[in-house]
Amino acid sequence: MFSHKNSSSNSQLNQSQFEGVIALHQTGIANLPLHHGRAPRWLVVRMQRLAKEVVTIIVNEYGLNEFLRRISDPFWFQAFGCVLGYDWHSSGVTTVVTAVLKKAISPEDLGITVCGGKGKFSRQTLPEIEEAALTFGLSTHETEMLKYASKMSAKVDNAAIQAGYSLYHHAFFLTEGHTWAVVQQGMCGEDRTARRYHWLSDHVKSFVVEPHSAIVGDAERENVLNMTARESEACRKASVDLAKEKPSRLMRTIPANIHDEQKTLSKWLPNGSPTNNGPLPLDSLSMPLHINWKTLERIYEFQPSNYEELLGLKGVGPATVRGLALVADLVYGQKPSWKDPVKYSFAYGGKDGVPHPVNREAMDESILILKHAVQESRIGDKEKLHSLQRLRWIIPQGIDK
């Protein structure tokens, strides 16, 4: 479908080039530029109508949990955006598609709903979860667990993984069976790129140990503070131990000259360079100049038993996570992972095995499910034809049957 990670070229493909790439079964490059403005009303209305029909067919044919699994699949999600008629490469695919689904899906009819959204709408997620829980007849415990999943998924991607992306979009999908999925997106203001995070409740064994279904982006950073990596386990434990110490003792643990001599993390980063994209400085990788001792005092009073409890505490943000991780490394030698967890970049793979072999089964399954849903939908013949034509752009030879 699209290319797996960033290459040395940042050029974008126009539509004719893109169609030629697909016809040759080669990979292209999909940057996700941050676009301003709004989708036109005439397009949104048609997207909502088509989305309602497609989702209804998928839920009826495959069930609610399969729809959630598809939403958490970056291949399927991107193809779905193409079918609905939105830009194939824009960061708006995330925000517009989820907003369209929120309007198109009726929880009373399908047993699934979408909470949250972009910007100020993301702050409505928790009350919307409560409202949906009443509609679905969920218990108080189930409702609280859903709210916790929403808060922790956002906290993890905003604080535990620090690649220079700040979240500005959070969509929480939940079903009457209290299963859930999350699609959220962050932006990097310095180079104007976006990164999308996919979660699925069936895949989450721990919120702080590799919980994602996929992390999607067109730029792979050389050094990213990733406290969710399995390699960061010792650093997570050391961070908890440090946070449970009296703040006065932690003050003495931190060298007095740490702020005088270390203005950036380059001394402690592998290869001494913040990114592999040139001299671009990412503020998220600098040592916090001021540690919030009041937050550490609250942590000490709470005495978290594990890293998930620590991360979930109010006031624990990127600076606290980063500061504890660096002290754990500096003082105790418990290093965090600096490997970027981005896993896919809108790709099924390349015919030559670069960046990885084509996953034919996943590609075929995604395409055929969408094609069947469009064909069976109760939309007009013209809209159906246009949707199938857009889908055909990503159908390799031999699949369009």
PyMOL commands that set and color helices and strands:
alter all, ss='L'
color gray80, all
select helices_A, chain A and resi 15-23+41-62+64-71+74-84+92-104+107-110+119-136+140-160+201-203+230-243+247-253+258-261+265-267+270-272+283-285+293-302+307-312+318-332+360-376+381-392
alter helices_A, ss='H'
color red, helices_A
select strands_A, chain A and resi 112-118+161-162+166-175+180-188+193-200+214-217+225-226
alter strands_A, ss='S'
color yellow, strands_A
deselect
rebuild
show_as cartoon
